[in-house]
Amino acid sequence: MLKALILLLLVGCAHKVHIVTPVEPFSRKQYEAESKNHMVTSQGEATTKATLEILKSGGNIIDAFVTASFMISVERPQSTGIGGGGFLLLYKKNENKVYAFDFREMAPVLSRKNMFLSKNGTPQSLLSQVGPLAIATPGLVAGLFEIHQKWGKLAWSELLAPAINLARVGFPNYPHLHLAINDRKHVLASDPDAKRIFFKDGDAPLTLGELIIQEDLARTLELIAEHGKDGFYKGQVAKSIIKTVRSKRGILTEKDLRDYKVKERVPVSSIYKGLKIFSMPPPSSGGVHVIQILKMLENYNLKKMGPQSVGAVHLTAQSMQRAFLDRATYLGDPDFSEVPVGKLLDPAYLHKLSEQINTEKAIKAVDLNLVPLPKESTETTHFSIADSEGNLVASTQTINGWFGSGVIAKGTGIILNNEMDDFAQKVGALNLFSAVGGEKNLVEPKKRPLSSMSPTIILKNESPYMALGSPSGTRIITCVAQTILNAVEFEMPLFESVAATRIHQQWQPDKLKIESPFLNQKVESELKLKGHDVVHEKLGCSIQAIQKTKNGWIGVSDPRGEGLALGN
């Protein structure tokens, strides 16, 4: 079982809260750390330790980012890997500047708009979730290599050494990976390479504690260590990827691999409660909607209502609902269509959205109307890193669903993504996370699918204040926003800000999801009276957060998982 959550419940007056004892005991020491110099939080214990060692041995924050990326690719094969892609947000203290890099997957050149529709126009969701057509062109290795070329300090091969060793020596099967293997065992069992890694004697899935050894992946990483990104996008690895995909009647080509481009983009930003929020721009929808949620709530005195009070939850749910309506309507790949980021974050527009919130009753999705924009004047992992110089990294990476497409490139150990499911199959169709597809997110060759990944960096008085992010599809947006609300609006300590029970409302389906452990029963009853359709559901978020303190850094790895916060 995953570690139990911490629940902050409203008791008596608005500001009086207490922590309910978790159902299962856990060591807070694993999930929270303080340091004067460096801090790393990730979803992998081995990843956190190896990344911190790179910093302690003289590597800079980009070296640490590269090491963390390759390590987590080995340690969490169900969530991410070199067969996927991601985003990086980087704060460089000496420049007082935040950079955004997009190494998101791209649709193959042979993609077409109706490729996941039957002859009568019905979405065929399994085609975009499992198998060769689900695979988009991976961008992770290109992103890591090019960013290291720009700012790295240590030798590229040195940064891959810990991941190569972990893949070859192995690590014990842990609860989340065990759950993912069993959930996807029928898909994995159909692939000989997957069976060799995740099954015992080719029959039963590996049990808890048994070693996960990825020898083929270790050899692939050695080629990448020797040849840089060409070790992935050219040569024998590239040939194996294409041969495997084409043998299964997929459409990925060697040209797709050769032509992949990393994009540097301008972060979205806004001022919230005197803090400057930076987050990922399109093709991620995350940054835009994290900011929208916060700004819609800024004029309401949530602090007076109290954390997880009826009023605070009601208003937060409505702000989420409105943000997701905008997501379905306006967001897509900015290289293919206009995405009106400036309008969506215009203060006057956000003020109008805030005014449209009904403070007394829930608004049903069918009754929620778009507010006119002002005229011109889309499974995952996350880690956060801070160094002794005040630089910050927030990076979210993914192969999308558990074990991506379920296809492993023969002889390479590379699990290929199912990122094509993040496109809209047609307008109004739902993806793996029940997100509604909009016209701007339809499939086109070389297009990047819409994402919800929300790596976020916050500055206070032009100095680093916080870095955070999370996995879990569309829930990323609301989990990141709530963590910021908890820390900034409710002034909770970082651990409690991360651990508090979360809610999620994404317009469609029109449900107010509350994770376990549940809110106070009285609070839930009153939310239902206000018209909310309350359901209980695990949201899957695993926030990895770092915050600046007067003595250095505090880091928190979400106690819902098996991660680790560590500093020195």
C-alpha positions in Angstrom: 0.0 0.0 0.0 1.1 3.6 -0.6 1.9 5.6 2.4 -1.1 7.1 4.1 -1.7 10.8 3.7 -1.7 13.6 6.3 -5.0 15.3 6.7 -5.5 18.8 7.9 -9.1 19.2 9.3 -10.9 22.3 10.3 -11.7 22.2 14.0 -13.6 24.9 15.8 -12.5 28.4 14.7 -11.2 29.1 11.2 -7.5 28.9 12.0 -7.4 26.0 14.4 -6.2 22.8 12.6 -4.8 19.6 13.8 -3.1 16.6 12.1 -4.9 13.3 12.1 -2.7 10.3 12.8 -2.1 8.4 9.5 -3.6 5.0 9.2 -0.1 3.6 8.5 2.9 4.9 10.3 5.7 6.5 8.2 8.9 8.3 8.9 8.5 12.0 8.4 12.3 12.1 8.2 12.2 10.4 4.8 9.9 13.1 3.3 11.2 16.3 4.9 14.7 17.7 5.1 16.4 21.0 5.9 19.8 22.1 4.6 22.1 25.1 4.3 23.5 24.3 0.9 21.8 21.9 -1.6 18.3 20.3 -1.6 16.8 17.6 -3.8 13.3 16.1 -3.7 12.2 13.4 -6.0 10.0 10.3 -6.2 13.0 8.0 -6.1 15.2 7.4 -3.1 18.2 6.3 -5.3 17.5 9.3 -7.6 17.6 11.8 -4.7 20.8 10.4 -3.3 22.7 10.3 -6.6 21.6 13.8 -7.5 22.8 15.2 -4.2 26.1 13.5 -4.7 26.6 15.2 -8.0 26.1 18.6 -6.3 28.4 17.7 -3.4 31.1 16.6 -5.8 31.2 19.9 -7.6 28.5 19.6 -10.3 26.2 22.5 -11.0 22.4 22.5 -11.0 22.2 21.4 -14.6 24.5 18.5 -14.0 22.2 17.6 -11.1 19.1 17.9 -13.4 20.7 15.6 -16.0 21.6 13.0 -13.4 18.2 13.1 -11.8 16.5 12.7 -15.1 18.4 9.6 -16.1 18.2 8.1 -12.6 14.4 8.5 -12.3 14.1 7.0 -15.8 15.6 3.9 -14.4 14.0 4.0 -11.0 10.4 4.7 -12.1 10.0 2.9 -15.4 6.2 2.9 -14.9 6.1 6.8 -15.0 8.9 8.2 -17.1 11.9 7.2 -19.2 14.1 8.0 -22.1 11.3 6.9 -24.4 9.3 9.9 -23.2 9.7 13.7 -22.7 9.1 16.6 -20.4 9.6 20.2 -19.4 12.2 22.1 -17.4 11.9 25.4 -15.5 15.3 26.8 -14.5 15.9 29.8 -12.3 19.5 31.2 -12.7 20.3 33.3 -9.7 23.2 35.3 -11.3 20.8 36.4 -14.0 17.7 36.6 -11.9 15.9 34.9 -14.8 13.7 31.9 -15.3 14.1 29.8 -18.4 11.6 27.3 -19.8 12.6 24.3 -22.0 10.2 22.1 -23.8 11.3 18.6 -24.7 7.8 17.3 -25.1 7.1 14.4 -27.5 5.9 15.2 -31.0 3.4 13.5 -33.4 5.1 11.5 -36.1 5.2 13.0 -39.6 2.8 10.3 -40.8 0.1 11.2 -38.2 -3.3 12.4 -39.4 -6.2 14.1 -37.7 -8.6 11.2 -37.8 -6.1 8.4 -37.0 -7.9 7.3 -33.9 -11.4 7.4 -35.3 -13.5 4.6 -36.7 -15.1 5.0 -40.1 -18.2 6.4 -38.5 -16.2 8.9 -36.5 -16.3 7.1 -33.1 -13.1 7.6 -31.0 -11.0 4.4 -30.7 -9.4 5.2 -27.4 -7.3 2.1 -27.0 -5.4 2.9 -30.2 -4.0 6.1 -28.6 -3.3 4.4 -25.3 -1.8 1.0 -26.1 0.5 -0.2 -28.9 2.5 1.3 -31.7 0.1 4.1 -32.8 0.1 5.6 -29.3 3.9 6.4 -29.6 5.0 10.0 -30.2 8.6 11.0 -31.0 10.5 11.0 -27.7 12.2 14.2 -26.7 13.8 13.5 -23.3 17.4 12.6 -24.4 17.6 15.5 -26.8 16.4 17.9 -24.1 18.9 16.7 -21.5 21.8 16.7 -23.9 21.2 20.2 -25.4 20.6 21.8 -22.0 23.8 20.2 -20.7 25.7 21.5 -23.7 24.5 25.0 -22.9 25.2 25.0 -19.1 26.6 21.8 -17.8 29.9 21.6 -16.0 30.8 18.0 -15.4 31.4 15.5 -18.2 28.2 14.1 -19.8 29.3 10.5 -19.3 29.9 11.1 -15.6 26.3 12.2 -15.2 24.9 8.9 -16.7 27.2 6.6 -14.6 24.8 6.3 -11.6 21.8 5.5 -13.9 23.8 2.9 -15.8 24.8 1.3 -12.5 21.3 1.3 -11.1 19.9 -0.3 -14.3 22.6 -3.0 -14.2 22.6 -3.8 -10.5 18.9 -3.4 -10.0 16.7 -2.2 -7.1 13.9 -3.9 -5.1 10.4 -3.7 -6.5 8.5 -1.2 -4.4 4.8 -0.7 -3.8 3.9 1.8 -6.6 5.9 -0.1 -9.2 4.4 -3.4 -8.0 0.9 -1.9 -8.4 1.7 -0.6 -11.9 3.1 -3.9 -13.0 0.1 -5.8 -11.9 -2.3 -3.2 -13.3 -0.7 -3.5 -16.7 0.4 -7.1 -16.6 -1.7 -8.2 -19.6 -0.1 -5.5 -21.8 3.5 -6.1 -20.4 3.0 -9.9 -20.8 2.5 -9.5 -24.6 6.0 -8.0 -25.0 9.0 -10.4 -24.7 11.4 -7.7 -23.5 8.9 -6.5 -20.9 8.3 -10.0 -19.6 12.0 -10.5 -19.2 12.3 -7.4 -16.9 9.1 -7.4 -14.9 8.1 -11.1 -14.7 9.6 -14.0 -12.9 10.6 -16.8 -15.2 8.4 -15.2 -17.8 5.1 -16.1 -16.0 4.1 -14.2 -12.9 4.9 -10.5 -12.2 7.8 -9.9 -9.9 6.7 -9.7 -6.2 7.5 -6.9 -3.8 11.2 -6.7 -2.9 12.4 -8.7 -5.9 15.1 -7.0 -8.0 14.2 -5.0 -11.1 17.2 -5.4 -13.4 17.3 -3.6 -16.7 20.5 -4.8 -18.5 19.4 -3.8 -22.0 18.6 -0.3 -20.7 22.1 -0.1 -19.1 23.7 -0.9 -22.5 21.6 1.8 -24.2 22.6 4.4 -21.6 26.2 3.5 -22.2 25.7 4.3 -25.9 24.1 7.6 -24.9 27.0 8.3 -22.5 29.5 7.7 -25.3 27.7 9.4 -28.2 25.5 12.0 -26.6 22.0 12.3 -28.1 23.2 10.6 -31.3 23.4 7.4 -29.2 19.6 7.6 -29.0 18.4 9.3 -32.2 20.9 7.7 -34.6 22.7 4.4 -34.9 21.6 1.0 -33.5 19.2 2.3 -30.8 17.3 4.4 -33.3 17.2 1.5 -35.8 15.8 -0.8 -33.0 13.1 1.7 -32.0 11.9 2.1 -35.6 12.1 -1.6 -36.4 10.1 -2.5 -33.3 7.4 0.1 -33.9 7.1 -0.6 -37.7 6.9 -4.4 -37.1 3.8 -3.7 -35.0 2.3 -1.5 -37.8 3.2 1.8 -36.1 4.1 5.0 -38.0 7.2 6.3 -36.2 10.1 6.8 -38.7 13.9 7.5 -38.5 13.2 10.9 -39.9 11.0 11.6 -36.8 13.9 10.8 -34.6 16.5 12.8 -36.6 14.3 15.9 -36.9 13.2 16.2 -33.2 13.7 19.8 -31.9 14.0 21.0 -28.4 12.2 24.3 -27.8 13.1 27.2 -25.5 10.0 29.0 -24.5 9.0 32.1 -22.4 7.6 31.1 -19.0 4.1 32.3 -18.1 4.2 34.5 -15.1 2.0 36.6 -12.8 2.1 38.3 -9.4 0.1 36.5 -6.6 0.1 37.9 -3.0 3.3 39.9 -3.8 5.1 36.8 -5.1 6.1 36.3 -8.7 4.9 33.0 -10.1 6.6 31.4 -13.1 5.3 28.2 -14.7 5.4 26.3 -17.9 3.8 27.8 -21.0 1.9 26.0 -23.9 2.0 23.3 -25.1 1.6 22.8 -21.3 -1.7 24.1 -20.1 -0.5 23.7 -16.5 1.2 27.1 -15.9 -1.7 29.1 -17.4 -4.3 27.4 -15.3 -2.3 27.2 -12.0 -2.1 31.0 -12.3 -5.7 31.4 -13.2 -6.9 29.4 -10.2 -4.7 31.4 -7.8 -5.7 34.8 -9.3 -9.4 34.0 -9.3 -9.2 33.3 -5.6 -6.9 36.2 -4.6 -9.6 38.6 -3.8 -11.5 36.2 -1.5 -10.4 36.0 2.1 -9.8 32.3 2.2 -7.5 32.6 5.2 -10.3 33.9 7.3 -12.6 31.0 6.2 -9.9 28.5 7.1 -8.1 25.7 5.3 -10.5 23.0 4.0 -13.5 24.9 5.3 -16.8 24.7 3.3 -16.3 28.2 1.9 -12.6 27.7 1.0 -13.3 24.4 -0.7 -16.4 25.7 -2.5 -14.6 28.7 -4.0 -11.5 26.7 -4.9 -13.5 24.1 -6.7 -15.3 26.7 -8.8 -12.1 28.4 -9.8 -10.7 25.0 -10.9 -13.9 24.4 -12.9 -13.6 27.7 -14.8 -9.9 27.2 -15.5 -10.6 23.8 -17.1 -13.4 25.2 -19.3 -10.7 27.6 -20.7 -8.3 24.7 -21.1 -10.7 22.8 -23.3 -11.5 25.9 -25.3 -8.2 27.7 -25.9 -5.1 25.6 -25.2 -2.9 23.7 -27.7 0.5 23.8 -29.3 1.5 27.4 -30.0 3.6 26.4 -33.0 0.4 25.3 -34.8 -2.3 27.7 -33.6 -2.7 30.9 -31.7 -2.9 30.3 -27.9 -4.1 33.5 -26.3 -1.9 33.3 -23.2 -1.8 37.0 -22.6 -5.6 37.3 -22.7 -6.1 34.3 -20.5 -3.9 35.9 -17.8 -5.1 39.4 -18.3 -5.9 40.9 -14.9 -9.2 42.3 -16.1 -10.3 38.9 -17.6 -9.3 37.0 -14.4 -11.3 39.6 -12.4 -14.3 38.8 -14.5 -13.9 35.1 -14.0 -13.6 35.7 -10.3 -16.8 37.7 -10.3 -18.6 34.9 -12.1 -18.0 32.5 -9.1 -21.2 31.8 -7.3 -20.3 32.0 -3.6 -23.5 30.2 -2.5 -24.1 27.4 -4.9 -22.2 25.1 -7.2 -22.6 25.9 -10.9 -23.3 22.9 -13.1 -20.9 22.3 -16.0 -23.7 22.7 -18.5 -24.6 26.1 -17.1 -21.1 27.4 -17.1 -20.6 30.0 -19.8 -17.4 31.3 -21.4 -16.4 34.8 -20.4 -15.3 36.8 -23.6 -11.6 37.2 -23.8 -10.3 40.8 -23.8 -9.6 42.3 -27.2 -6.0 42.6 -28.4 -4.0 45.6 -26.8 -2.3 17.0 -21.1 1.3 9.3 -15.3 4.4 11.3 -14.8 7.2 12.2 -12.4 8.6 15.4 -11.0 11.7 16.5 -9.1 12.9 19.8 -7.7 16.5 20.9 -7.0 18.0 23.8 -5.2 21.8 24.6 -4.9 23.9 26.6 -2.6 24.1 29.5 -5.1 20.3 30.0 -5.1 19.5 28.3 -8.4 16.3 26.3 -8.8 15.2 23.5 -11.0 11.6 22.2 -11.4 11.2 19.4 -14.0 8.2 17.2 -14.9 8.8 14.3 -17.2 6.6 11.4 -18.5 5.9 8.5 -20.7 2.2 9.3 -20.0 0.2 6.3 -18.7 1.7 3.5 -16.6 4.4 1.9 -18.8 3.4 4.2 -21.7 2.4 2.3 -24.8 3.5 -1.0 -23.3 6.0 -1.3 -26.3 9.7 -1.8 -25.5 12.1 -1.2 -28.4 13.6 -4.7 -28.8 17.0 -5.1 -27.2 17.2 -1.5 -25.8 15.1 -1.6 -22.6 13.4 1.6 -23.7 9.7 1.8 -22.8 8.1 3.9 -25.4 5.5 6.5 -24.5 1.7 6.7 -25.3 1.8 10.4 -25.5 -0.5 10.5 -28.6 -3.4 10.0 -26.1 -2.8 13.6 -25.0 -4.1 14.8 -28.3 -7.8 15.2 -28.9 -9.2 12.3 -31.0 -11.9 14.7 -32.0 -13.5 17.8 -30.5 -15.2 16.8 -27.2 -13.6 13.4 -26.9 -12.1 12.4 -23.6 -8.5 11.2 -23.0 -7.0 8.9 -20.3 -7.6 11.5 -17.6 -11.1 12.4 -18.9 -9.9 15.8 -20.2 -12.1 17.2 -22.9 -10.4 17.6 -26.3 -10.5 20.9 -28.0 -10.0 21.8 -31.7 -6.6 23.3 -31.1 -5.3 20.0 -29.7 -6.3 17.7 -32.6 -3.6 15.5 -34.1 -1.2 17.0 -36.7 2.2 15.9 -37.9 5.1 17.3 -35.7 2.6 18.8 -33.3 3.1 18.6 -29.5 0.1 17.4 -27.5 -1.4 19.5 -24.8 0.0 18.7 -21.3 -1.0 19.5 -17.8 2.6 19.3 -16.4 3.1 22.3 -14.2 6.7 22.8 -13.0 6.6 26.0 -11.1 9.1 28.4 -9.6 8.2 31.3 -7.2 10.3 34.3 -6.4 9.9 36.6 -3.4 11.5 40.0 -3.5 13.5 39.0 -6.6 15.0 36.0 -4.7 14.2 32.3 -4.9 11.3 31.2 -2.7 9.8 27.9 -3.9 10.1 25.3 -6.6 7.5 22.6 -7.0 5.6 20.2 -9.3 3.8 16.9 -9.5 2.8 13.9 -11.6 -0.8 12.8 -12.3 -2.3 14.2 -15.5 -4.9 16.9 -15.2 -4.7 16.6 -11.4 -1.2 18.2 -11.6 -2.7 21.6 -12.1 -5.0 21.6 -9.1 -2.5 19.8 -6.8 0.2 22.4 -7.5 -2.3 25.3 -7.1 -3.5 23.9 -3.8 0.0 23.5 -2.4 0.7 27.1 -3.2 -2.5 28.2 -1.6 -1.7 26.2 1.5 1.8 27.7 1.8 1.0 31.3 0.8 -2.7 32.0 1.6 -3.0 29.7 4.7 0.6 30.1 5.8 1.0 26.4 6.5 4.5 24.9 6.9 5.7 23.3 3.7 5.2 19.7 4.9 1.6 20.3 5.9 1.0 22.3 2.6 2.1 19.2 0.6 0.4 16.6 2.8 -3.0 18.1 3.3 -6.0 16.4 1.6 -6.7 17.7 -1.9 -9.7 18.3 -4.0 -10.1 18.3 -7.8 -12.7 19.7 -10.2 -12.0 19.8 -13.9 -15.3 21.0 -15.4 -16.0 17.7 -17.2 -16.8 15.2 -15.6 -18.7 17.6 -13.3 -17.6 16.0 -10.1 -15.9 17.4 -7.0 -13.3 14.8 -6.3 -11.9 14.5 -2.7 -9.0 12.2 -2.0 -8.7 9.8 1.0 -8.6 10.5 3.9 -11.7 12.5 3.4 -12.6 15.9 4.6 -14.6 16.4 7.8 -18.0 14.8 7.3 -19.8 18.0 8.2 -17.8 19.9 5.5 -18.7 17.3 2.9 -22.4 17.3 3.8 -22.5 21.1 3.4 -20.7 21.0 0.1 -23.3 18.6 -1.2 -26.0 21.0 0.0 -24.3 23.7 -2.1 -24.8 21.4 -5.1 -21.4 19.7 -5.4 -21.5 16.1 -6.7 -18.9 14.8 -4.2 -17.0 11.6 -5.0 -14.0 10.1 -3.3 -11.0 9.2 -5.4 -7.2 8.9 -5.2 -5.8 11.8 -7.2 -2.3 10.3 -7.7 -0.4 13.6 -7.2 3.1 13.4 -5.6 4.3 17.0 -5.0 8.0 17.5 -4.8 8.6 20.9 -3.3 11.5 23.1 -2.0 11.1 26.3 -0.1 13.7 29.0 0.9 14.1 29.5 4.7 16.1 32.0 6.7 18.7 29.2 7.3 18.8 27.7 3.8 16.2 25.2 2.3 13.4 23.0 3.3 12.5 20.1 1.0 9.4 17.9 1.1 8.7 14.8 -0.9 5.0 13.9 -0.8 4.3 11.4 1.9 1.8 9.7 -0.4 4.7 7.9 -2.2 8.2 6.4 -1.9 10.2 9.5 -2.6 13.0 11.2 -0.6 13.9 14.7 0.4 17.6 15.2 1.1 20.0 18.1 1.5 23.4 19.0 2.9 
